[in-house]
């Protein structure tokens, strides 16, 4: 850790941003820096200049970190002029949710600061995320095998915060199993969408009705739009799997090409084998109609999505 330097941590992945900041604070303390947090909304331009350009009488070296300084336009617009004057005893760390890379400010400061971008994870990161889950579980004294780690990710989603929370809950129980995850860990809407797709193909009308009853209570109208988006993604994945299998590709190859979770896509294989191309085309058409109706007409989105899925489930069940 050295002074006279500015580091900016930014991006949508708040977990990785937070982890990097924590690491930098530890490194700073080991290097003899005093840790100092400042609130961006309480700073004037002159305050900021004094904070990072002045010499503190209390400590020779300071690690100063500020969250979302970009919301303070008075300071942010003048960063390129201020930062070169930073004291050699100060290491400044700015933590930002987002930065507009097209802005004049970004282009100017990118030449004089160290930038770290933390992007949200995708299904392509599932393997690394499973390893993250196993390692974190081990720190909690919990044994988590690869199969259960993959199920956990499919249940809570591609999100390190949710995975940590889930493991901490399961650690209190003492056993990591699919049953305990289902019973004690809340399922995220993406995973719920996958579960409902499974029920639809199985023709399980009663379970579908139970799930939609819960969703209508716990999720708003906006939740219905997100849910439809998730369902549409699963249907797209199913079509890709069908096409890929027809030309001899493996599930892993298809998952890599479309950015899907290999484990979750693998669970769809049985459905793909039992669906004809005409059945799949009809399902795609049904959801396209739902999407169009929701966008153009005043309807209850949850009721429309539910009735469509129940209709498809009933038809598939009768065709078995």
C-alpha positions as CSV (number, residue, x, y, z in Angstrom):
1,X,0.0,0.0,0.0
2,X,1.5,3.4,-1.0
3,X,0.3,7.0,-0.6
4,X,-0.1,9.6,-3.3
5,X,-2.5,7.3,-5.2
6,X,-6.2,7.0,-6.0
7,X,-8.0,3.7,-6.6
8,X,-11.6,3.4,-7.8
9,X,-13.7,0.3,-7.3
10,X,-16.8,0.3,-9.4
11,X,-19.4,-2.0,-11.0
12,X,-22.7,-3.8,-10.3
13,X,-21.1,-6.6,-8.3
14,X,-21.4,-5.2,-4.8
15,X,-20.1,-8.4,-3.1
16,X,-16.8,-8.3,-5.0
17,X,-16.5,-4.5,-4.5
18,X,-17.0,-4.9,-0.8
19,X,-14.5,-7.8,-0.6
20,X,-11.8,-5.8,-2.4
21,X,-12.4,-2.8,-0.2
22,X,-12.0,-5.0,2.9
23,X,-8.8,-6.4,1.5
24,X,-7.4,-3.0,0.8
25,X,-8.2,-1.8,4.4
26,X,-6.4,-4.8,5.8
27,X,-3.4,-4.1,3.6
28,X,-3.5,-0.4,4.5
29,X,-3.5,-1.2,8.3
30,X,-0.5,-3.5,7.8
31,X,1.3,-0.7,6.0
32,X,0.7,1.7,8.9
33,X,-2.2,3.7,7.3
34,X,-5.0,5.1,9.5
35,X,-8.4,4.1,8.1
36,X,-10.6,7.1,7.5
37,X,-14.2,7.0,6.1
38,X,-15.8,10.1,4.7
39,X,-19.4,10.7,3.5
40,X,-19.7,12.2,0.0
41,X,-22.9,14.1,0.8
42,X,-21.3,16.0,3.6
43,X,-18.3,17.2,1.7
44,X,-17.8,20.5,-0.1
45,X,-15.1,20.9,-2.8
46,X,-12.8,22.7,-0.3
47,X,-13.5,20.0,2.3
48,X,-12.5,17.3,-0.2
49,X,-9.3,19.1,-1.2
50,X,-8.3,19.5,2.5
51,X,-9.1,15.9,3.1
52,X,-6.8,14.4,0.5
53,X,-4.4,17.2,-0.3
54,X,-3.7,18.5,3.2
55,X,-1.4,16.9,5.8
56,X,-3.1,15.4,8.9
57,X,-1.6,16.2,12.3
58,X,-3.1,13.0,13.7
59,X,-1.5,10.5,11.4
60,X,1.4,10.4,8.9
61,X,-0.4,8.1,6.5
62,X,-4.2,7.8,5.8
63,X,-6.3,5.4,3.8
64,X,-9.4,7.5,2.9
65,X,-12.4,5.8,1.4
66,X,-15.6,7.4,0.1
67,X,-18.7,5.7,-1.3
68,X,-20.5,7.2,-4.4
69,X,-18.6,10.4,-4.6
70,X,-20.1,10.7,-8.1
71,X,-23.4,11.8,-6.5
72,X,-21.6,15.0,-5.4
73,X,-21.4,16.8,-8.7
74,X,-19.4,19.8,-7.3
75,X,-16.5,17.5,-6.4
76,X,-16.9,14.8,-9.2
77,X,-16.8,17.3,-12.0
78,X,-13.5,18.7,-10.7
79,X,-11.8,15.3,-9.9
80,X,-9.3,15.5,-12.8
81,X,-8.0,18.8,-11.5
82,X,-7.9,17.8,-7.8
83,X,-6.5,14.2,-7.8
84,X,-3.0,15.0,-9.2
85,X,-2.5,17.2,-6.0
86,X,-3.2,14.3,-3.6
87,X,-0.8,14.1,-0.6
88,X,1.9,11.5,-0.7
89,X,0.7,10.4,2.7
90,X,-2.9,9.6,1.4
91,X,-4.3,6.7,-0.5
92,X,-7.8,7.5,-1.7
93,X,-10.3,4.8,-2.5
94,X,-13.5,5.7,-4.2
95,X,-16.3,3.1,-4.3
96,X,-18.9,3.6,-7.0
97,X,-22.0,1.5,-7.9
98,X,-21.7,2.7,-11.5
99,X,-19.5,5.0,-13.6
100,X,-20.4,6.3,-17.0
101,X,-17.4,5.4,-19.1
102,X,-18.5,7.8,-21.8
103,X,-18.3,10.8,-19.6
104,X,-15.7,13.5,-19.7
105,X,-14.8,12.9,-16.1
106,X,-14.2,9.2,-16.5
107,X,-12.0,9.7,-19.6
108,X,-10.0,12.3,-17.7
109,X,-9.5,10.4,-14.4
110,X,-8.9,7.0,-16.0
111,X,-5.4,8.3,-17.0
112,X,-4.4,9.1,-13.4
113,X,-6.2,6.6,-11.2
114,X,-6.2,2.8,-10.7
115,X,-9.5,1.3,-11.8
116,X,-11.1,-2.0,-10.8
117,X,-14.4,-3.0,-12.4
118,X,-16.6,-5.7,-10.8
119,X,-19.2,-7.0,-13.1
120,X,-22.2,-9.1,-12.1
121,X,-21.7,-12.8,-12.4
122,X,-23.5,-14.9,-15.0
123,X,-24.4,-18.5,-15.5
124,X,-21.0,-18.9,-17.1
125,X,-19.5,-18.3,-13.6
126,X,-21.4,-21.2,-12.0
127,X,-18.4,-23.5,-11.7
128,X,-16.4,-20.8,-9.9
129,X,-19.4,-19.9,-7.8
130,X,-19.8,-23.6,-6.7
131,X,-16.2,-23.5,-5.5
132,X,-16.8,-20.2,-3.7
133,X,-19.8,-21.9,-2.0
134,X,-17.8,-24.9,-0.9
135,X,-14.9,-22.8,0.5
136,X,-17.2,-20.5,2.4
137,X,-19.1,-23.5,3.8
138,X,-15.8,-25.0,4.9
139,X,-15.0,-21.8,6.8
140,X,-18.4,-22.2,8.5
141,X,-17.6,-25.8,9.5
142,X,-20.0,-27.2,7.0
143,X,-19.4,-30.0,4.5
144,X,-20.8,-29.1,1.1
145,X,-20.3,-31.5,-1.8
146,X,-20.3,-30.5,-5.5
147,X,-23.8,-31.7,-6.2
148,X,-25.4,-29.8,-3.3
149,X,-23.4,-26.7,-4.1
150,X,-24.8,-26.7,-7.7
151,X,-28.3,-27.2,-6.3
152,X,-27.8,-24.3,-3.9
153,X,-26.8,-22.0,-6.8
154,X,-29.7,-23.1,-8.8
155,X,-32.0,-22.4,-5.8
156,X,-30.7,-19.0,-4.7
157,X,-29.3,-17.7,-8.0
158,X,-26.0,-16.4,-9.3
159,X,-25.4,-14.1,-6.3
160,X,-22.6,-14.3,-3.8
161,X,-24.5,-12.4,-1.1
162,X,-27.5,-14.9,-1.3
163,X,-25.1,-17.9,-1.3
164,X,-23.4,-16.6,1.8
165,X,-26.7,-16.0,3.6
166,X,-28.0,-19.4,2.6
167,X,-24.8,-21.2,3.8
168,X,-24.9,-19.3,7.1
169,X,-28.5,-20.5,7.6
170,X,-27.7,-24.1,6.8
171,X,-24.6,-24.0,9.0
172,X,-26.9,-23.3,12.0
173,X,-28.8,-26.5,11.1
174,X,-25.5,-28.5,10.7
175,X,-26.2,-30.4,7.5
176,X,-26.0,-29.2,3.9
177,X,-28.6,-31.2,1.9
178,X,-31.1,-30.5,-0.8
179,X,-34.0,-31.1,1.6
180,X,-32.6,-28.5,4.1
181,X,-32.0,-25.9,1.4
182,X,-35.6,-26.3,0.1
183,X,-37.0,-26.1,3.7
184,X,-34.9,-23.3,5.2
185,X,-33.6,-21.1,2.3
186,X,-35.9,-18.8,0.4
187,X,-36.0,-19.5,-3.3
188,X,-35.3,-16.6,-5.7
189,X,-37.6,-15.8,-8.5
190,X,-35.3,-17.1,-11.2
191,X,-35.1,-20.5,-9.5
192,X,-38.8,-20.4,-9.0
193,X,-39.3,-19.9,-12.7
194,X,-37.2,-23.0,-13.4
195,X,-39.2,-25.0,-10.9
196,X,-42.5,-23.9,-12.5
197,X,-41.2,-24.9,-15.9
198,X,-40.5,-28.3,-14.5
199,X,-44.0,-28.6,-13.0
200,X,-45.5,-27.4,-16.3
201,X,-43.8,-30.1,-18.3
202,X,-44.7,-32.7,-15.7
203,X,-48.4,-31.5,-15.9
204,X,-48.5,-31.0,-12.2
205,X,-51.6,-28.7,-12.0
206,X,-52.1,-28.7,-8.3
207,X,-48.4,-27.8,-7.5
208,X,-48.5,-25.1,-10.1
209,X,-51.6,-23.5,-8.5
210,X,-50.0,-23.7,-5.1
211,X,-46.8,-21.9,-6.4
212,X,-48.7,-19.2,-8.2
213,X,-50.8,-18.6,-5.0
214,X,-47.5,-17.9,-3.2
215,X,-46.1,-15.7,-5.9
216,X,-49.2,-13.5,-6.1
217,X,-48.9,-12.8,-2.4
218,X,-45.1,-12.2,-2.2
219,X,-44.4,-10.5,-5.5
220,X,-45.8,-7.3,-7.0
221,X,-47.0,-6.7,-10.6
222,X,-43.4,-5.8,-11.5
223,X,-42.5,-9.3,-10.2
224,X,-44.8,-10.8,-12.8
225,X,-42.9,-9.0,-15.6
226,X,-39.6,-10.2,-14.2
227,X,-41.0,-13.7,-13.8
228,X,-42.2,-13.8,-17.4
229,X,-38.8,-12.7,-18.5
230,X,-37.3,-15.6,-16.5
231,X,-39.8,-18.1,-18.0
232,X,-39.0,-16.8,-21.5
233,X,-35.3,-17.3,-20.9
234,X,-35.9,-20.9,-19.8
235,X,-38.0,-21.6,-22.9
236,X,-35.2,-20.1,-25.0
237,X,-32.7,-22.4,-23.3
238,X,-35.0,-25.3,-23.9
239,X,-35.2,-24.5,-27.7
240,X,-31.4,-24.2,-27.8
241,X,-31.0,-27.5,-26.0
242,X,-33.4,-29.2,-28.5
243,X,-31.5,-27.8,-31.5
244,X,-28.1,-28.5,-30.1
245,X,-29.0,-32.1,-29.2
246,X,-30.4,-32.7,-32.7
247,X,-27.0,-31.8,-34.2
248,X,-25.0,-33.9,-31.7
249,X,-23.8,-31.3,-29.2
250,X,-23.4,-32.1,-25.5
251,X,-25.3,-30.2,-22.8
252,X,-22.1,-28.6,-21.5
253,X,-21.3,-27.3,-25.0
254,X,-24.8,-25.9,-25.4
255,X,-24.7,-24.3,-22.0
256,X,-21.4,-22.6,-22.7
257,X,-22.7,-21.2,-26.0
258,X,-25.8,-19.7,-24.6
259,X,-24.4,-18.7,-21.2
260,X,-26.6,-21.1,-19.2
261,X,-26.0,-23.1,-16.0
262,X,-24.9,-26.6,-17.2
263,X,-26.4,-28.3,-14.2
264,X,-29.8,-26.6,-14.6
265,X,-29.8,-27.1,-18.4
266,X,-29.0,-30.8,-17.8
267,X,-32.2,-31.1,-15.8
268,X,-34.2,-30.1,-18.9
269,X,-32.8,-33.0,-21.0
270,X,-35.7,-35.4,-20.2
271,X,-38.2,-32.8,-21.2
272,X,-36.5,-32.1,-24.5
273,X,-36.5,-35.8,-25.3
274,X,-40.3,-36.0,-24.7
275,X,-41.2,-32.9,-26.6
276,X,-41.9,-32.8,-30.3
277,X,-40.8,-29.8,-32.4
278,X,-44.4,-28.9,-33.0
279,X,-45.1,-29.0,-29.3
280,X,-42.1,-26.8,-28.5
281,X,-43.1,-24.4,-31.3
282,X,-46.6,-24.1,-29.8
283,X,-45.2,-23.3,-26.4
284,X,-42.9,-20.6,-27.8
285,X,-45.9,-19.1,-29.6
286,X,-48.0,-19.1,-26.4
287,X,-45.4,-17.2,-24.5
288,X,-44.9,-14.7,-27.3
289,X,-48.6,-14.0,-27.3
290,X,-48.5,-13.5,-23.5
291,X,-45.6,-11.0,-23.9
292,X,-47.5,-9.1,-26.5
293,X,-50.7,-8.9,-24.5
294,X,-49.0,-7.8,-21.3
295,X,-47.2,-5.0,-23.3
296,X,-50.3,-3.7,-25.2
297,X,-53.4,-4.4,-23.0
298,X,-54.5,-3.7,-19.5
299,X,-54.5,-7.1,-17.9
300,X,-53.5,-8.7,-14.6
301,X,-50.1,-10.1,-15.5
302,X,-50.0,-12.8,-12.8
303,X,-53.4,-14.2,-13.9
304,X,-52.4,-14.2,-17.5
305,X,-49.1,-16.0,-16.9
306,X,-50.7,-18.5,-14.6
307,X,-53.6,-19.3,-17.0
308,X,-51.2,-19.8,-19.9
309,X,-48.9,-22.1,-18.0
310,X,-51.8,-24.1,-16.6
311,X,-53.2,-24.4,-20.1
312,X,-49.9,-25.7,-21.5
313,X,-49.4,-28.1,-18.5
314,X,-52.9,-29.5,-19.0
315,X,-52.4,-30.0,-22.7
316,X,-49.0,-31.7,-22.2
317,X,-50.5,-34.0,-19.6
318,X,-53.3,-35.0,-21.9
319,X,-50.8,-35.8,-24.7
320,X,-48.8,-38.3,-22.6
